[in-house]
Amino acid sequence: MTSPLESAALFHLGPVPITEAVIGTWAIMAVLVAGGMLIRRRLALIPSATQAAFELIVDTVDSQIRDTMRVEPAPYRAFIGTLFAFIFVANWSTLIPGVEPPTAHLETDAALALVVFLAVIWFGIRAGGVGGYLATFASPSPIMIPLNFVESLTRTFSMLVRLFGNVMSGVFMIGIVLSLAGLLVPIPLMALDLLTGAVQAYIFAILAMVFIAGAVGAEQPGADTSSNRTAP
Amino acid sequence: MNWLALVSIVSAAMAVSFGAIGPALAEGRAVAAAMDAIARQPESAGTISRTLFVGLAMIETMAIYCLVIALLLLFANPLLK
């Protein structure tokens, strides 16, 4: 049995080893970009069925952002929507026979978690400036500064392990059951795996929203407490 | 097989088995509470079940962490190199 923690290189492009996960990632990116372009080419005021379906997806993302972050979704729609679409398609790419989802490898998830980590900093600085963003670390009280610093690192790590563990364990379990039992036995497990994949994509997007909301909107409570302090 | 490998295998099994107890109890409580809430307010079943799924996945992550630790012990144990 091969270790799920390491991935073998298929071939080398110069000094860079190319693994299966990299090819899968680029294929998913190509599919998403091509699909987006194709839909965008024939936008109409009276939408066709396909356009209506995609507008429904965008609408759902918008309403989720509005519910979770309590802000207008326009600046975050692209990032959150892309994150969800990519992880969702990556998790469900296991439906194609012989394809292992790229999110079942540690590197892809590490890259995604790193993107979220940097996006939190970027959105935080864009909303409140460098000082405003740094002030969110002292948000309940300055005693919390070291804890908040550590938390911003550990929550990134926990996002990475959460996505990796869930997707990898699904692939791993199916492999074990397939080696023990026959041909059709792992099908219920695969159905469960699809559910897990969809929920994990949703959770990854929700967590990214919550973290960004914490970096963006935390200055309002701070301003409230300062005004409360001067009021009496 | 040396004793280090033996200990690794045993502790990997123990990590998964004991690590599954807490999340199992927690998931049971979460589902019970959600059932209770849906029974009281059937009109908010959509919101409750959506939040329940997110919460369940969060709880399940604890068990997944234990699985990752077990796999680290079995496949990437630095002491067994």
Interface residues (C-beta under 8 A of the other chain):
Chain A: S3 P4 L5 E6 S158 V161 R162 F164 G165 N166 S169 F172 T196 V199 Q200 Y202 I203 I206
Chain B: F53 V54 A57 M58 E60 T61 I64 Y65 L67 V68 L71 L72 F75 A76
